[in-house]
Amino acid sequence: MDELTNNPQCIDIEKSLLGYLITEPSHAEDAAKYVKAGDFADGKHQVIFSAIVAITTDTKKQSGVAECSDVQLLNYLETRQTLDHCGGMDYLVELVTLGGAIGLTWPHYARKIRDFAHLRRMADLNDRVNHQIRTGAFTTSTWGIVTGK
């Protein structure tokens, strides 16, 4: 196996969680305890999650209430010139549409994203070790393994 061709991920789960956090931003801080931006497989989802967390953190500091409306998110992404990278306004609308369905099961979605990220990291490590073995770069001394010889 040269490289893992089916990286463990579920983009629909990522979309649903992001959409939920846009509509229910009070859970963004708790979601950030389960999942980090780098856990999202899709780069645009990493940017959107970071934006949601930044906006809710900022609004909570200012008013005591975590808020992140679709307009705030849109403005945040536009200001940082990342809206197009994130799929534009149509994509944000799609996220909000998907997010309404998950309700109080959002922690399950966050844990799944985290678990898929762990699997991708393990697969990446496996690919790197296999590459080192195939190219002869892997030796027992590479990993500090004592063979007794």
Backbone hydrogen bonds in HBPLUS format (Angstrom, degrees):
<---DONOR---> <-ACCEPTOR-->    atom                        ^
c    i                          cat <-CA-CA->   ^        H-A-AA   ^      H-
h    n   atom  resd res      DA  || num        DHA   H-A  angle D-A-AA Bond
n    s   type  num  typ     dist DA aas  dist angle  dist       angle   num
A0013-ILE N   A0010-CYS O   3.08 MM   3  5.49 127.0  2.37 106.9 119.3     1
A0014-GLU N   A0010-CYS O   3.25 MM   4  6.67 157.6  2.30 148.8 155.1     2
A0015-LYS N   A0011-ILE O   2.85 MM   4  6.14 163.2  1.88 155.8 160.0     3
A0016-SER N   A0012-ASP O   2.95 MM   4  6.08 162.5  1.98 145.6 150.4     4
A0017-LEU N   A0013-ILE O   3.01 MM   4  6.22 164.3  2.04 152.3 155.9     5
A0018-LEU N   A0014-GLU O   3.02 MM   4  6.21 169.7  2.03 154.9 158.0     6
A0019-GLY N   A0015-LYS O   2.90 MM   4  6.07 164.4  1.92 153.7 158.3     7
A0020-TYR N   A0016-SER O   2.93 MM   4  6.10 155.4  1.99 146.1 153.0     8
A0021-LEU N   A0017-LEU O   2.93 MM   4  6.19 159.0  1.97 152.8 158.3     9
A0022-ILE N   A0018-LEU O   3.01 MM   4  6.28 140.0  2.17 145.0 155.8    10
A0023-THR N   A0019-GLY O   3.14 MM   4  6.43 152.6  2.22 144.3 151.0    11
A0024-GLU N   A0020-TYR O   2.66 MM   4  5.75 141.9  1.80 151.0 163.8    12
A0027-HIS N   A0024-GLU O   3.17 MM   3  6.22 173.2  2.17 130.7 132.5    13
A0028-ALA N   A0025-PRO O   3.04 MM   3  5.27 167.3  2.06 113.0 117.1    14
A0031-ALA N   A0027-HIS O   2.83 MM   4  6.04 156.9  1.88 154.5 162.1    15
A0032-ALA N   A0028-ALA O   2.96 MM   4  6.17 147.9  2.07 146.3 154.0    16
A0033-LYS N   A0030-ASP O   2.98 MM   3  5.27 151.3  2.07 105.0 114.3    17
A0034-TYR N   A0031-ALA O   2.94 MM   3  5.31 143.2  2.08 108.1 118.7    18
A0035-VAL N   A0031-ALA O   2.95 MM   4  6.18 162.6  1.98 158.6 164.1    19
A0039-ASP N   A0036-LYS O   2.87 MM   3  5.38 159.1  1.92 117.7 124.9    20
A0040-PHE N   A0037-ALA O   3.16 MM   3  5.88 164.7  2.18 121.1 125.2    21
A0045-HIS N   A0042-ASP O   2.94 MM   3  5.25 126.5  2.23 105.2 119.6    22
A0046-GLN N   A0042-ASP O   3.11 MM   4  6.55 142.6  2.26 147.3 158.5    23
A0046-GLN N   A0043-GLY O   3.15 MM   3  5.04 122.9  2.50  91.3 105.6    24
A0047-VAL N   A0043-GLY O   3.19 MM   4  6.55 154.8  2.26 147.1 152.3    25
A0048-ILE N   A0044-LYS O   2.98 MM   4  6.20 161.9  2.02 146.5 151.5    26
A0049-PHE N   A0045-HIS O   2.88 MM   4  5.93 165.8  1.90 146.9 151.1    27
A0050-SER N   A0046-GLN O   3.02 MM   4  6.16 163.6  2.05 145.1 150.1    28
A0051-ALA N   A0047-VAL O   2.95 MM   4  6.15 152.5  2.02 144.8 152.8    29
A0052-ILE N   A0048-ILE O   2.90 MM   4  6.19 160.7  1.94 154.6 159.1    30
A0053-VAL N   A0049-PHE O   2.97 MM   4  6.21 169.1  1.99 158.1 160.4    31
A0054-ALA N   A0050-SER O   2.91 MM   4  6.06 160.2  1.95 146.8 152.9    32
A0055-ILE N   A0051-ALA O   2.87 MM   4  6.02 165.5  1.89 155.1 158.8    33
A0056-THR N   A0052-ILE O   2.93 MM   4  6.07 171.5  1.94 154.5 157.2    34
A0057-THR N   A0053-VAL O   2.92 MM   4  5.94 155.3  1.98 145.6 152.9    35
A0058-ASP N   A0054-ALA O   2.98 MM   4  6.09 159.5  2.02 145.1 150.8    36
A0059-THR N   A0055-ILE O   2.86 MM   4  6.08 168.5  1.87 157.3 160.3    37
A0060-LYS N   A0056-THR O   2.96 MM   4  5.93 149.7  2.06 138.5 146.9    38
A0061-LYS N   A0057-THR O   3.07 MM   4  6.27 151.3  2.16 142.7 149.9    39
A0062-GLN N   A0058-ASP O   3.03 MM   4  6.29 153.1  2.10 147.9 155.3    40
A0063-SER N   A0059-THR O   2.83 MM   4  5.87 169.7  1.84 151.1 154.3    41
A0064-GLY N   A0060-LYS O   2.77 MM   4  4.33 135.0  1.97 116.1 126.6    42
A0073-LEU N   A0069-SER O   2.97 MM   4  6.24 163.1  2.00 153.4 157.9    43
A0074-LEU N   A0070-ASP O   2.90 MM   4  6.00 158.3  1.94 140.8 147.4    44
A0075-ASN N   A0071-VAL O   2.90 MM   4  6.11 166.1  1.92 152.4 155.7    45
A0076-TYR N   A0072-GLN O   2.87 MM   4  6.02 159.1  1.92 147.7 154.1    46
A0077-LEU N   A0073-LEU O   2.94 MM   4  6.15 167.2  1.95 155.6 158.0    47
A0078-GLU N   A0074-LEU O   2.90 MM   4  6.07 157.2  1.95 149.2 156.4    48
A0079-THR N   A0075-ASN O   2.85 MM   4  5.94 165.5  1.87 152.5 156.3    49
A0080-ARG N   A0076-TYR O   3.21 MM   4  6.43 147.7  2.32 141.0 149.0    50
A0082-THR N   A0077-LEU O   2.83 MM   5  5.08 169.7  1.84 155.2 154.4    51
A0081-GLN N   A0078-GLU O   2.93 MM   3  4.80 158.2  1.98 104.7 110.7    52
A0086-CYS N   A0082-THR O   3.01 MM   4  6.21 138.4  2.19 144.5 156.0    53
A0086-CYS N   A0083-LEU O   3.05 MM   3  5.06 126.9  2.34  95.2 109.5    54
A0088-GLY N   A0083-LEU O   2.93 MM   5  5.17 152.3  2.01 153.6 144.5    55
A0087-GLY N   A0084-ASP O   3.11 MM   3  5.25 163.1  2.14 111.4 112.7    56
A0092-LEU N   A0088-GLY O   3.30 MM   4  6.71 154.5  2.37 146.9 153.9    57
A0093-VAL N   A0089-MET O   3.00 MM   4  6.31 155.7  2.06 153.6 160.1    58
A0094-GLU N   A0090-ASP O   3.00 MM   4  6.29 153.1  2.07 143.0 150.5    59
A0095-LEU N   A0091-TYR O   2.95 MM   4  6.29 153.6  2.02 148.7 155.5    60
A0096-VAL N   A0092-LEU O   3.03 MM   4  6.32 163.5  2.06 151.4 154.6    61
A0097-THR N   A0093-VAL O   3.01 MM   4  6.25 155.9  2.07 149.7 156.3    62
A0098-LEU N   A0094-GLU O   3.06 MM   4  6.35 156.8  2.11 150.4 155.8    63
A0099-GLY N   A0095-LEU O   2.86 MM   4  6.01 153.2  1.93 154.3 162.7    64
A0101-ALA N   A0098-LEU O   3.40 MM   3  6.13 161.6  2.43 117.3 121.4    65
A0102-ILE N   A0099-GLY O   3.39 MM   3  5.97 159.2  2.44 115.5 119.8    66
A0105-THR N   A0102-ILE O   3.03 MM   3  5.61 158.0  2.08 143.8 145.0    67
A0106-TRP N   A0103-GLY O   3.38 MM   3  6.25 149.0  2.48 125.3 126.2    68
A0108-HIS N   A0105-THR O   2.96 MM   3  5.55 130.2  2.21 118.4 130.4    69
A0109-TYR N   A0106-TRP O   3.06 MM   3  5.05 115.1  2.50  97.1 112.6    70
A0110-ALA N   A0106-TRP O   2.97 MM   4  6.28 158.6  2.02 156.7 162.5    71
A0111-ARG N   A0107-PRO O   2.88 MM   4  6.12 160.8  1.92 150.2 155.2    72
A0112-LYS N   A0108-HIS O   2.95 MM   4  6.18 152.3  2.03 145.6 153.3    73
A0113-ILE N   A0109-TYR O   3.05 MM   4  6.33 157.4  2.10 149.4 154.6    74
A0114-ARG N   A0110-ALA O   3.03 MM   4  6.32 160.7  2.07 149.1 154.4    75
A0115-ASP N   A0111-ARG O   2.79 MM   4  6.02 159.3  1.83 150.5 156.6    76
A0116-PHE N   A0112-LYS O   2.86 MM   4  6.05 162.1  1.89 152.7 156.9    77
A0117-ALA N   A0113-ILE O   3.00 MM   4  6.20 150.0  2.09 143.0 151.5    78
A0118-HIS N   A0114-ARG O   2.99 MM   4  6.35 152.2  2.07 148.7 155.9    79
A0119-LEU N   A0115-ASP O   3.00 MM   4  6.33 157.7  2.05 148.9 155.0    80
A0120-ARG N   A0116-PHE O   2.89 MM   4  6.19 154.4  1.95 148.2 155.2    81
A0121-ARG N   A0117-ALA O   2.96 MM   4  6.23 156.5  2.02 148.8 155.0    82
A0122-MET N   A0118-HIS O   2.95 MM   4  6.23 157.0  2.00 150.1 156.4    83
A0123-ALA N   A0119-LEU O   2.87 MM   4  6.07 158.0  1.92 148.9 155.3    84
A0124-ASP N   A0120-ARG O   2.86 MM   4  6.05 153.3  1.93 146.0 153.5    85
A0125-LEU N   A0121-ARG O   2.97 MM   4  6.21 158.5  2.02 146.3 151.7    86
A0126-ASN N   A0122-MET O   2.91 MM   4  6.12 158.6  1.95 147.7 153.9    87
A0127-ASP N   A0123-ALA O   2.86 MM   4  6.13 157.2  1.91 148.1 154.2    88
A0128-ARG N   A0124-ASP O   2.93 MM   4  6.21 156.7  1.98 149.8 156.0    89
A0129-VAL N   A0125-LEU O   2.94 MM   4  6.17 162.6  1.97 154.6 158.8    90
A0130-ASN N   A0126-ASN O   2.89 MM   4  6.06 165.9  1.91 152.4 157.0    91
A0131-HIS N   A0127-ASP O   2.90 MM   4  6.05 153.5  1.97 144.1 151.6    92
A0132-GLN N   A0128-ARG O   2.97 MM   4  6.22 156.8  2.02 145.3 151.5    93
A0133-ILE N   A0129-VAL O   2.90 MM   4  6.20 153.4  1.97 151.5 159.1    94
A0134-ARG N   A0130-ASN O   2.91 MM   4  6.15 165.0  1.93 152.8 156.4    95
A0135-THR N   A0131-HIS O   2.94 MM   4  6.09 153.6  2.01 150.5 157.4    96
A0137-ALA N   A0132-GLN O   2.85 MM   5  4.70 119.5  2.22 143.6 150.5    97
A0138-PHE N   A0132-GLN O   2.98 MM   6  4.77 145.9  2.10 119.0 111.8    98
A0136-GLY N   A0133-ILE O   3.29 MM   3  5.19 151.9  2.37  97.5 105.8    99
A0142-THR N   A0139-THR O   3.02 MM   3  5.13 137.1  2.21 100.1 112.3   100
A0145-ILE N   A0140-THR O   2.74 MM   5  4.93 155.4  1.80 163.2 154.5   101
A0144-GLY N   A0141-SER O   3.20 MM   3  4.67 158.2  2.25  92.3  98.8   102
